[in-house]
Amino acid sequence: MLINCINDRLTAPRRQCCTMKVYRISAVTLKVRDMKRSCSFYSRLPGFNLVYGGEADTFTTFEIEGSKAYLNLELANETKQPDFGRIIFHTEDVDGLYRYMKSDRAISGAVTFETEPEDAPWGERFFHVREPDGYQLSFARPLSNK
């Protein structure tokens, strides 16, 4: 439980602290070289439902039926070596978690903040960080209930 709400180091009440905890992996994003080929493959898998983007887009989302989990496909930028993508975690309080991570010296010294919290056109509020080994992590919250 977020290490007992960060071992009581926060001055905020416990209720507020615990709303910013991470409660599930929402999605995994994979970098792909050929969106048309990838969309064709994933759309043929039973239980993968296209919910955003498609063959002609640079970003596509498949919902895994019955799970509230998603597979995102992002067209790889050919000018740089592609990484695996990103892991997306859901939290109830994106802005609170961002402020906490920025203010905690151990966390802020270990990660690179790539974005501040922002609303995305696909319906999430999110921010991105690079964790100590360089993997991209996204912390997000749906803007509306699906």
Buried (B, 14 or more C-beta within 10 A) or exposed (E): EBEEBBEEEBEBEEEEBBEBBBEEEBBBBBBBEEBEEBBEEBBEEEEBEBEBBBBEBEBBBBBBEEEEBBBBBBBBEEEEEBEEBBBBBBBEBBBBBBEBBBEBEEBBEEBEBEEEBEEEEBBBBBBBBBEEEEEBBBBBBEEEEE
